[in-house]
Amino acid sequence: MKNSSKNNFSAENSKQYKKNSNSDFYSKNKNSTKKNNRFLMNSPKNDNIFNRSDKNKSNFSSFNRRKPTAKSSGEFSKKARDIYQESSNKKNFDDWIWGKHSVFEALNSERAINRIWCTSEIFSSEKFYTLLKDLKSKGVLIEEVSWNRLSQITFGAAHQGVALQLACSKTITLEKLIFLSKNNSANPIILALDGITDPHNVGAIIRSAEAFDCKGIIIPQRRSAGLTGTVAKVAAGALEHLPVSRVVNLNRALEELKKNGFLVIGLSGDGHLSITKFNEKTPIVVIVGAEDKGISLLTQKKCDFFLRIPLKGKTSSLNASVAAAISLFHLTSK
């Protein structure tokens, strides 16, 4: 019994000793921390340390979002002005016209127009409605956009709600293209472009088409590059000698061509018939699709034949302009 009481006493003493020692240790460390903090706060050399730690805390609490550095309004305006000038230099506005009076005069002068952007107020106005509706029926792409979107397109110009891009060549109606092609040849060949939006490809196709005596080009109003300056430059003068018709709906245009005795041919890598074995002597419309998507499903239904260009190498496909040139060479040499 005596020994056990001693053991109990010693155990209680040890617990109390540990408690006191831990509290003393905590208080000593606390005091030393305060002392170190006072030393650091009074030291000018360590101001950056506190700033850095505070910054890290704020970054951590706000999911590492960094606050923007405060700048004067003059610096911001200069930077915005530089960005505007750089963006304006990248975009060529030589063939653009904006402003109500300037655009109205351009529309009445019957200049070749590629595209028009306008607000809904301008489109429905008494002054512009008839002109815009007539141009839309002739294949000119007209887009109704918001005021802010038009400001973005023109990089903040005083557009007054309307802007247009001129075309490098005038287009003709489909009826006129059919009439001219049949008068110039017994078995004319016309190219129709489906979804080719790259102006370099369109320009190269026009150049090849004129070189191989193609009688005309059909371009849909949407999902196709217009007759811009880039197209004219790549075409290298061929655009001046080749009639182009811009149609509102390509599939309806193909139906009209079929009624006038044209055979509709689609170029496809999956075509069952090689172009070298095609020997039909009749007016032909050759459809060239986009490189990534090919001919659209609705347009495929209008095709009478699907022709492929036989490839002997490991390359599985050709550029759209190259495929058009090769197919025209085969079809016109027979």
Secondary structure, DSSP 8 states (H G I E B T S, - for coil): -HHHHHHHHHHHHHHHHHHHHHHHHHHHHHHHHHHHHHHHHH-GGGHHHHHHHHHHHHHHHTTT--------HHHHHHHHHHHHHHHHHHS--TTEEESHHHHHHHHHTT--EEEEEE-HHHHTSTTTHHHHHHHHHTT-EEEE--HHHHHHHTTS---TTEEEEE-SS----HHHHHHHHHHH-SS-EEEEEES---HHHHHHHHHHHHHTT--EEEEESSSS--S-HHHHHHHTTGGGTS-EEEES-HHHHHHHHHHTT-EEEEE-TT-SEEGGG----S-EEEEEEBTTTBS-HHHHTT-SEEEE----SS-----HHHHHHHHHHHHH--
